[in-house]
Amino acid sequence: TEKFKRLKNEGNDFVKMGEYEEAANKYSECMKLNTEECTVYTNRALCYLKLYKYEEAKRDCDHVLQIEDSNIKAFYRRALAYKGLQVRKKNVAGI
């Protein structure tokens, strides 16, 4: 749990600096230690949204909602992921 906390805090620090790829990697490391901790999934979803990785963000949110079906952050970030996917679809259709 000590390593988990350290990795999560490092991830949070990367987010504050706008280093979303590095932050996502730290959160992924956390998940190897604990798959039930929803915060690291919603945090990684945020990183994926910032990196325009909407499918990955949606997947993380879906995972959280299977564990906590009323997680507001997961609902909100999944909605943003769906929105991003819709915009991408329209852009591809318009090319």
Summary of the structure (lengths in Angstrom):
residues: 95
radius of gyration: 13.7
end to end distance: 48.5
largest distance: 49.3
contacts: 296
relative contact order: 0.12
helix: 83%
strand: 0%
